[in-house]
Amino acid sequence: DLKICFVPKERLSDFWDRTGGVEADVIFFPLFEDTIVSYEKELRGETNYFEDVALLSKACKNVVVCGYSTSTRGIVRASAVVAENGRILGVSDALANIDDKRNGGAFLKVYETSAGRIGIAVAEDLYFTEVFRTLAVCGSDVALCPCSSAASGAETVLLRAAAFSYGMPACLCSRGYACVADTNGETAFSSPCSPSFYSVERGGEFHLVEWRQRGLVRRSHGTY
């Protein structure tokens, strides 16, 4: 199982200062969209948001996922930073952007970690089932969805539907609320507490699914 520590109510630095770190395979924070992290300032060492994510993962010897708004030459995106054992594995940008001034990203990413293959769906990506389908097809053991606003009924229904349809547990961490949908389409866990812990059973069970459809018939035209 994959033990996840959800931190829906605290900033990364506040959580680290208060707890000194925790024992879990993954520490999962929401999307702090009010914090805009400039790549240029990070590279110049003027800010250290990404470094803090990496250092927490090193101190706890695990994977840390934390969402921020990121800025590159004025282009702002909703993003999630993924680090393991002191190393930044990458940054995932939200593909979808609904009625917002932020820009959409370009790629989905699945991260190979010691805790398994972790797929990331950021913010509004939650509303598009093709995102979860792609992550599942690419071999994700679990999908993590950092969000900013508190989840409502629509978000939990979509999360459960995605987990059921694609056989991949889906976890959400938003501001003030966290939940897990299992592959049975049920809400396996939900909590407003920070931190809260839950062990996720990885997906991976395959079934043969087929349907009837017109077309797609190759006809022989003989020899020319």
Rosetta blueprint (number, residue, H / E / L):
1 D L
2 L E
3 K E
4 I E
5 C E
6 F E
7 V L
8 P L
9 K L
10 E L
11 R L
12 L H
13 S H
14 D H
15 F H
16 W H
17 D H
18 R H
19 T H
20 G L
21 G L
22 V L
23 E L
24 A L
25 D L
26 V E
27 I E
28 F E
29 F E
30 P E
31 L E
32 F E
33 E E
34 D E
35 T E
36 I E
37 V E
38 S E
39 Y H
40 E H
41 K H
42 E H
43 L H
44 R H
45 G L
46 E L
47 T L
48 N L
49 Y H
50 F H
51 E H
52 D H
53 V H
54 A H
55 L H
56 L H
57 S H
58 K H
59 A H
60 C H
61 K L
62 N L
63 V E
64 V E
65 V E
66 C E
67 G E
68 Y E
69 S E
70 T E
71 S E
72 T E
73 R L
74 G L
75 I E
76 V E
77 R E
78 A E
79 S E
80 A E
81 V E
82 V E
83 A E
84 E E
85 N L
86 G L
87 R E
88 I E
89 L E
90 G E
91 V E
92 S E
93 D E
94 A L
95 L L
96 A L
97 N L
98 I L
99 D L
100 D L
101 K L
102 R L
103 N E
104 G L
105 G L
106 A L
107 F L
108 L L
109 K L
110 V E
111 Y E
112 E E
113 T E
114 S L
115 A L
116 G E
117 R E
118 I E
119 G E
120 I E
121 A L
122 V L
123 A H
124 E H
125 D H
126 L H
127 Y H
128 F L
129 T H
130 E H
131 V H
132 F H
133 R H
134 T H
135 L H
136 A H
137 V H
138 C L
139 G L
140 S L
141 D L
142 V E
143 A E
144 L E
145 C E
146 P E
147 C L
148 S L
149 S L
150 A L
151 A L
152 S L
153 G H
154 A H
155 E H
156 T H
157 V H
158 L H
159 L H
160 R H
161 A H
162 A H
163 A H
164 F H
165 S H
166 Y H
167 G L
168 M L
169 P L
170 A E
171 C E
172 L E
173 C E
174 S E
175 R L
176 G L
177 Y E
178 A E
179 C E
180 V E
181 A E
182 D L
183 T L
184 N L
185 G L
186 E L
187 T E
188 A E
189 F E
190 S E
191 S E
192 P L
193 C L
194 S L
195 P L
196 S E
197 F E
198 Y E
199 S E
200 V E
201 E L
202 R L
203 G L
204 G L
205 E L
206 F L
207 H L
208 L L
209 V L
210 E L
211 W L
212 R L
213 Q L
214 R L
215 G L
216 L L
217 V L
218 R L
219 R L
220 S L
221 H L
222 G L
223 T L
224 Y L
